[in-house]
Amino acid sequence: MGSTHLYLLHCSREWYLDLINA
């Protein structure tokens, strides 16, 4: 459970950074 939450958080962060850099 914990690892899955961290994985989703990481993906969200990557998407957020891409959105800013776009």
PQR file with spaces between the fields and no chain letter, atoms N, CA, C, O and H, PARSE charges and radii, in Angstrom:
ATOM       1  N    MET     1       0.836   -1.205    0.000 -0.4000 1.5000
ATOM       2  CA   MET     1       0.000    0.000    0.000 -0.0000 2.0000
ATOM       3  C    MET     1       0.878    1.266    0.000  0.5500 1.7000
ATOM       4  O    MET     1       0.710    2.156   -0.833 -0.5500 1.4000
ATOM       5  N    GLY     2       1.801    1.316    0.941 -0.4000 1.5000
ATOM       6  CA   GLY     2       2.658    2.490    1.062 -0.0000 2.0000
ATOM       7  C    GLY     2       3.469    2.749   -0.202  0.5500 1.7000
ATOM       8  O    GLY     2       3.577    3.883   -0.669 -0.5500 1.4000
ATOM       9  H    GLY     2       1.938    0.592    1.617  0.4000 1.0000
ATOM      10  N    SER     3       4.041    1.663   -0.749 -0.4000 1.5000
ATOM      11  CA   SER     3       4.865    1.806   -1.949 -0.0000 2.0000
ATOM      12  C    SER     3       4.028    2.282   -3.129  0.5500 1.7000
ATOM      13  O    SER     3       4.502    3.065   -3.952 -0.5500 1.4000
ATOM      14  H    SER     3       3.953    0.742   -0.369  0.4000 1.0000
ATOM      15  N    THR     4       2.783    1.812   -3.213 -0.4000 1.5000
ATOM      16  CA   THR     4       1.896    2.217   -4.305 -0.0000 2.0000
ATOM      17  C    THR     4       1.588    3.704   -4.199  0.5500 1.7000
ATOM      18  O    THR     4       1.565    4.411   -5.206 -0.5500 1.4000
ATOM      19  H    THR     4       2.398    1.176   -2.544  0.4000 1.0000
ATOM      20  N    HIS     5       1.350    4.181   -2.972 -0.4000 1.5000
ATOM      21  CA   HIS     5       1.047    5.591   -2.748 -0.0000 2.0000
ATOM      22  C    HIS     5       2.231    6.456   -3.182  0.5500 1.7000
ATOM      23  O    HIS     5       2.053    7.490   -3.826 -0.5500 1.4000
ATOM      24  H    HIS     5       1.368    3.608   -2.153  0.4000 1.0000
ATOM      25  N    LEU     6       3.436    6.024   -2.823 -0.4000 1.5000
ATOM      26  CA   LEU     6       4.631    6.769   -3.190 -0.0000 2.0000
ATOM      27  C    LEU     6       4.819    6.778   -4.701  0.5500 1.7000
ATOM      28  O    LEU     6       5.267    7.771   -5.273 -0.5500 1.4000
ATOM      29  H    LEU     6       3.580    5.184   -2.300  0.4000 1.0000
ATOM      30  N    TYR     7       4.473    5.663   -5.343 -0.4000 1.5000
ATOM      31  CA   TYR     7       4.610    5.568   -6.801 -0.0000 2.0000
ATOM      32  C    TYR     7       3.672    6.559   -7.480  0.5500 1.7000
ATOM      33  O    TYR     7       4.067    7.262   -8.410 -0.5500 1.4000
ATOM      34  H    TYR     7       4.109    4.856   -4.878  0.4000 1.0000
ATOM      35  N    LEU     8       2.427    6.609   -7.010 -0.4000 1.5000
ATOM      36  CA   LEU     8       1.447    7.530   -7.586 -0.0000 2.0000
ATOM      37  C    LEU     8       1.874    8.973   -7.339  0.5500 1.7000
ATOM      38  O    LEU     8       1.706    9.834   -8.203 -0.5500 1.4000
ATOM      39  H    LEU     8       2.106    6.038   -6.254  0.4000 1.0000
ATOM      40  N    LEU     9       2.428    9.231   -6.155 -0.4000 1.5000
ATOM      41  CA   LEU     9       2.882   10.574   -5.816 -0.0000 2.0000
ATOM      42  C    LEU     9       4.015   10.986   -6.747  0.5500 1.7000
ATOM      43  O    LEU     9       4.075   12.129   -7.201 -0.5500 1.4000
ATOM      44  H    LEU     9       2.565    8.532   -5.454  0.4000 1.0000
ATOM      45  N    HIS    10       4.917   10.040   -7.027 -0.4000 1.5000
ATOM      46  CA   HIS    10       6.041   10.298   -7.925 -0.0000 2.0000
ATOM      47  C    HIS    10       5.536   10.615   -9.330  0.5500 1.7000
ATOM      48  O    HIS    10       6.020   11.554   -9.962 -0.5500 1.4000
ATOM      49  H    HIS    10       4.868    9.111   -6.658  0.4000 1.0000
ATOM      50  N    CYS    11       4.576    9.846   -9.820 -0.4000 1.5000
ATOM      51  CA   CYS    11       4.029   10.061  -11.164 -0.0000 2.0000
ATOM      52  C    CYS    11       3.366   11.430  -11.241  0.5500 1.7000
ATOM      53  O    CYS    11       3.510   12.139  -12.237 -0.5500 1.4000
ATOM      54  H    CYS    11       4.183    9.084   -9.307  0.4000 1.0000
ATOM      55  N    SER    12       2.642   11.798  -10.196 -0.4000 1.5000
ATOM      56  CA   SER    12       1.959   13.089  -10.166 -0.0000 2.0000
ATOM      57  C    SER    12       2.983   14.217  -10.208  0.5500 1.7000
ATOM      58  O    SER    12       2.771   15.236  -10.864 -0.5500 1.4000
ATOM      59  H    SER    12       2.524   11.222   -9.387  0.4000 1.0000
ATOM      60  N    ARG    13       4.098   14.026   -9.500 -0.4000 1.5000
ATOM      61  CA   ARG    13       5.133   15.041   -9.456 -0.0000 2.0000
ATOM      62  C    ARG    13       5.788   15.195  -10.827  0.5500 1.7000
ATOM      63  O    ARG    13       6.050   16.314  -11.266 -0.5500 1.4000
ATOM      64  H    ARG    13       4.271   13.197   -8.967  0.4000 1.0000
ATOM      65  N    GLU    14       6.052   14.079  -11.504 -0.4000 1.5000
ATOM      66  CA   GLU    14       6.647   14.116  -12.837 -0.0000 2.0000
ATOM      67  C    GLU    14       5.724   14.856  -13.808  0.5500 1.7000
ATOM      68  O    GLU    14       6.172   15.678  -14.608 -0.5500 1.4000
ATOM      69  H    GLU    14       5.838   13.169  -11.147  0.4000 1.0000
ATOM      70  N    TRP    15       4.420   14.545  -13.719 -0.4000 1.5000
ATOM      71  CA   TRP    15       3.434   15.175  -14.601 -0.0000 2.0000
ATOM      72  C    TRP    15       3.358   16.676  -14.318  0.5500 1.7000
ATOM      73  O    TRP    15       3.244   17.486  -15.238 -0.5500 1.4000
ATOM      74  H    TRP    15       4.057   13.877  -13.069  0.4000 1.0000
ATOM      75  N    TYR    16       3.422   17.035  -13.041 -0.4000 1.5000
ATOM      76  CA   TYR    16       3.350   18.433  -12.643 -0.0000 2.0000
ATOM      77  C    TYR    16       4.554   19.208  -13.170  0.5500 1.7000
ATOM      78  O    TYR    16       4.407   20.320  -13.678 -0.5500 1.4000
ATOM      79  H    TYR    16       3.515   16.378  -12.294  0.4000 1.0000
ATOM      80  N    LEU    17       5.745   18.620  -13.048 -0.4000 1.5000
ATOM      81  CA   LEU    17       6.954   19.276  -13.532 -0.0000 2.0000
ATOM      82  C    LEU    17       6.911   19.441  -15.047  0.5500 1.7000
ATOM      83  O    LEU    17       7.329   20.472  -15.572 -0.5500 1.4000
ATOM      84  H    LEU    17       5.865   17.717  -12.636  0.4000 1.0000
ATOM      85  N    ASP    18       6.407   18.427  -15.750 -0.4000 1.5000
ATOM      86  CA   ASP    18       6.296   18.509  -17.203 -0.0000 2.0000
ATOM      87  C    ASP    18       5.338   19.626  -17.593  0.5500 1.7000
ATOM      88  O    ASP    18       5.574   20.339  -18.568 -0.5500 1.4000
ATOM      89  H    ASP    18       6.068   17.589  -15.323  0.4000 1.0000
ATOM      90  N    LEU    19       4.259   19.778  -16.831 -0.4000 1.5000
ATOM      91  CA   LEU    19       3.267   20.801  -17.120 -0.0000 2.0000
ATOM      92  C    LEU    19       3.887   22.195  -16.984  0.5500 1.7000
ATOM      93  O    LEU    19       3.617   23.081  -17.793 -0.5500 1.4000
ATOM      94  H    LEU    19       4.067   19.199  -16.039  0.4000 1.0000
ATOM      95  N    ILE    20       4.712   22.379  -15.966 -0.4000 1.5000
ATOM      96  CA   ILE    20       5.366   23.665  -15.736 -0.0000 2.0000
ATOM      97  C    ILE    20       6.386   23.959  -16.836  0.5500 1.7000
ATOM      98  O    ILE    20       6.459   25.077  -17.344 -0.5500 1.4000
ATOM      99  H    ILE    20       4.932   21.659  -15.308  0.4000 1.0000
ATOM     100  N    ASN    21       7.170   22.947  -17.195 -0.4000 1.5000
ATOM     101  CA   ASN    21       8.235   23.125  -18.180 -0.0000 2.0000
ATOM     102  C    ASN    21       7.707   23.276  -19.598  0.5500 1.7000
ATOM     103  O    ASN    21       8.390   23.816  -20.468 -0.5500 1.4000
ATOM     104  H    ASN    21       7.112   22.038  -16.781  0.4000 1.0000
ATOM     105  N    ALA    22       6.494   22.799  -19.826 -0.4000 1.5000
ATOM     106  CA   ALA    22       5.929   22.833  -21.182 -0.0000 2.0000
ATOM     107  C    ALA    22       5.792   24.279  -21.681  0.5500 1.7000
ATOM     108  O    ALA    22       5.335   24.504  -22.802 -0.5500 1.4000
ATOM     109  H    ALA    22       5.939   22.361  -19.119  0.4000 1.0000
